[in-house]
Amino acid sequence: MSDTILESEGLELTEAAAGRIKEQLSKRGHGLGLRLGVRKSGCSGYMYTMDYADEIGEDDDVFEGHGAKVVVQHKHMQVLGGTTVDFRSEGLNRMFRFDNPRARNACGCGESFMI
């Protein structure tokens, strides 16, 4: 497990995203943070995956910001490195958003992207 990733290779967590993670963990009653990953899918190649992180494995990288944690399997960092995780409210929609500098050619539905 690596807790010291260079900022340019790591993840940044906005205050809004950290607040949402803490809120969801509080409602759930347990968990260490958000588990973020990617999988091959969609019309453009990759899509983001999210779940609760209940444990930290040897192959996980841990990023902390504003009192919340994001856990990512190290193998996903080649796609996720440099990403800013945000949480936004847009009209009636409330969602996590990912500003990934490696993402190119997002599909029209916004669910998948290429690198």
Secondary structure, DSSP 8 states (H G I E B T S, - for coil): -BS---TTTS-EE-HHHHHHHHHHHHHHT--SEEEEEEEEETTTEEEEEEEEE----TTEEEEEETTEEEEEEGGGHHHHTT-EEEEEEETTEEEEEEE-TT-BS--TTSS-BB-
